Amino acid sequence: MSVALALLAGMFALITGVNDGGAMLGTGLKMPSVRPMYGLLMLVIAVVVVPAISYRVAVTFTTRLTSLRGEDGRLAMAVAVVVALLVVTVLNQRGQPTSLTLAIVGAITGSGLGWGLPVSVDGVVFVLAVGLLAPFAGATVAAVARRLLVRLSDGRRLAVWHRAGFGLQCLAYAANDGQKMLAVFMVALGFQGAPPAICALIGLLFALGALYGLPRAGRTLSREILASRPLHSVSAELAGGVTVIGCALAGAPVSMTQVIAGGLIGAGMAETTRRIRWPAAMKIVIAWLLTLPVSGVLAAVAALLVKGMNAW
């Protein structure tokens, strides 16, 4: 069972790279100041190093929604991971890219309920409320950032801001959204903290997934939502970094891809609402709205079935 759970945790890290890493790198591909491979290296280093400083959000995944301790907790987490991956895969194949973070939050909560584990209503409400507000906060910060960048930067300075924004975004992801990978390993292997060897393994698997997911995820965010320009991308990166770091300080896991998408919309709307491709944006929003409740219900049912089979 331990080997199976460790393999499942590794698969989760790989698919997280496909889903999250590609989107983060793809946002800034229109600017040559951060090359994809250099950007990937920065992102992976952050994913490996930052948890050694703080793994507060990983603890939120494992304790604040429901208590995932002991053998029951490990099995409930396994159910949650399988359901979250299934939901995200199905929606992606239907052309509705969604948030793996939303899926795992919903699945952990549903699995805990189905397994009969104590679920914290206050913790769930807190995480959901912050997750709901984060894209709007990202849009607001991006709109402000765009106006400031127009005044403060020319083409050369924008490249400097791009490097700074991408670096901030990497740190924010590693301090928040990316810690869901560490949380799954924590429960699967029964440890606390952020062992360097485990973080290095997570970084490697994440990098492999990001390389695979880069073309499609980048196209979805930076082309389908709006015909983004470098100014939009830099604004969204700065907004994503500031917003997600703020959520990390509160211990609230939020989706970096959601905040980036919100930032792109906010940066585009600061110029004109006609730049936004609303049908594509609404398709993504609908996928987000479906992800959490579907993951929660499926995980609750799956946990009930697995628990019943164990009882036999």
Sequence and secondary structure as in RCSB ss.txt:
>XXXX:A:sequence
MSVALALLAGMFALITGVNDGGAMLGTGLKMPSVRPMYGLLMLVIAVVVVPAISYRVAVTFTTRLTSLRGEDGRL
AMAVAVVVALLVVTVLNQRGQPTSLTLAIVGAITGSGLGWGLPVSVDGVVFVLAVGLLAPFAGATVAAVARRLLV
RLSDGRRLAVWHRAGFGLQCLAYAANDGQKMLAVFMVALGFQGAPPAICALIGLLFALGALYGLPRAGRTLSREI
LASRPLHSVSAELAGGVTVIGCALAGAPVSMTQVIAGGLIGAGMAETTRRIRWPAAMKIVIAWLLTLPVSGVLAA
VAALLVKGMNAW
>XXXX:A:secstr
 HHHHHHHHHHHHHHHIIIIIHHHHHHTTT TTS HHHHHHHHHHHHHHHHHH  HHHHIIIIISB   HHHHHH
HHHHHHHHHHHHHHHHHHTT    HHHHHHHHHHHHHHHHT  B HHHHHHHHHHHHHHHHHHHHHHHHHHHHHH
HH  HHHHHHHHHHHHHHHHHHHHHTTTHHHHHHHHHHHT  S  HHHHHHHHHHHHHHHHHHHHHHHHIIIIIS
B   HHHHHHHHHHHHHHHHHHHHTT    HHHHHHHHHHHHHHHH GGGB HHHHHHHHHHHHHHHHHHHHHHH
HHHHHHHHHHH 
